């Protein structure tokens, strides 16, 4: 349900970011009002919901699955002693590195859909279907344009999210997430 609430604001954000300077209001209320007034062509408020789900669902699944898997690999092949024998600082370093690597995968998996969400906001794509936009942009560009920057951004954000989460858990005596598979 969070994505349903997020969709209208995501649409406004993308429209503001992708519109040439001076062609669209940049303040939140005027931009939202204009999106609503032109809803037939902007698809406001839920026109980006499907692409948003195409991005968020694989992103979230990858984030959790690969974080746990990378933590497990670290504690199985790199830090081979029992996790409890490592300092909290080392465990939190493993958390951040695992989160960063999971974030890299998240960025790769969700990038084509994120590119489509951005394309939906462009004036040139007004009234076009998602399939038509994807065909015109091309699969190679959808999968690769801007990916390097996205990897750095999402890797860092995901690493920090997991690090903050595990730091909070550690402060309250709950320990860090994951570990090696019990043999």
N, C-alpha and C positions, 0 to 999 in steps of 0.2 A: 504493500500500500504506500510505502514511502515514495516509490517512483511515480505513482499517480499524483501525489502532492508535488513532487519535484518537477514533473513534466512542464507545467506552464512556465515556471521560472527558468528552467533549462532552455525553453524555446525563446524566451525574452533575451537571455544571456547570449545565446548563439546568434540571434538576429542582430543584436547590438554589435557583437564582435565581427560579424561577417559583412555588415553593410558598409559601403563606402562612406567616408567621413561626410557628415552633413545631410545624409539621406534618411537617417532614422534617429529618433530621439535616443539619447544615451542615459538619461535619468530613468530610474526604475518605473515610477508611476506613469510618466508620459509614454514610455516605450510599451508598457503593459496595456495602456489604454489604446494605443495605436494598433497593437497586435489584436486586441479584442474587436476593434472597429473594422479591421480588415481580416476577420477570421475566415472568411470564405477562401481567401488566397493564402493566408499564413498558416492555416490549419490549427490555429490557437483555440483551445488550450491543450489539446491532447494529441496533436498531429505528430509529435515526436515520440510518443509513448512506445510504439513497437520498436523503433531503432534504439530507444533508450533501454528497453528490455534486452534487445540483441547485444547491447554492450554490457549492461549491468549483471545479467545472469551468468554469462560465461566468466566475467571478471570476478564475481564473488565466489563462484565455484572454484576457479583457479586459485584465488587468493587463499582460501582455507586449505584446499587439498595440497597444493604445492608447498605452502608454508610448513605444514605438518610433515610432509615427505622430506623436505630439505633439512629440517631439524633432525629428523630420524637419520638421514644420511650423514650429517655432521657428527652425530653422537655414535654412529656405527663405524665410520671410516676415518674420521679426523681426530675427534676427541673420544678416544676409545675407553677411557676409564668410566666408571659410573658417573652420571651427571652430577650427583651430589658431591663428588670429590673436587669439582671445579668451583672456583669462586663465583659469586653472583655477577661480578663484572664480566667474567668469561662467558657465563651463561647468557647474559644480556647481549654480549657481542655476537654470540651464536644466534640469538633471537633477531638482532638487527640484520645480520648477513642473510639469514634464512628469509626474513621478510623482504629484503631487497631482491633476492633472487626470485622469490614468488612474485614480487611486483613486476619484474622483467617479463615473466611469463604472462601475467595479467595484461600488461601493456600490449604484448604481441597478440593475445587472444581477442582483446576488445577493440583493438585499433581500427579494423575495417568498419565496424558499426559506429565508432566515434567519428570517423571520417564522414560517414553518411549523415550523422546528426548535424555536423558542421555544414555539409553540402545543402541540407534541407533549408538552412537559414539564408542561403544566398539568393539574391533577387533573380539571378539567371535561372534558378531552378524552381521558380514560382509555378505551382500547379502541376509539376512533374511527379510521377510516382517514384518510390524508392528504387524499384527495379530499373526504371528509365535513367535515373541519376547514376546508379551503379554502372550501368552499361556505358553511359557517356564518359564517366570519369575513368573507367577501366579498373579491372581487378588489381593490376600491379600498383597503380597509384593509390587505390584504397588501402592496400596492405602495407605500402612502404612510405608514402609521403608523410614526413613528419614523425616517423616512428622512432628515430634516434632520440629526439627530444622527449618524446612521450616515455620512452624506456627510462631515461634519467629521472624524469619527474615522478612517474608512477613507482619506479623502484625505490626511490628515496621516500616518497610518501608512505608506501606500504611498509618499508622497513621501519620507519618512525612510528607508524601506527602500532605495529607489533611490539616494538621496543617500549613504547609508552604503556601499552597493555600489560606486558610482563613486568615492567618496573613497578607499576601500581600493584600487581599481584605480589611481587617480591616485598614491597614495603609492608604489606599486610600479612606477610608470612605464608603466602600461598605457593611460592616457588614459580619457576618459569615453565612455559608450555613445552610439551613434547619431550622426546628423548629417544634412545635406542629401543628397538623392539626387544622384548624379553626373550631370552633364549631358553 
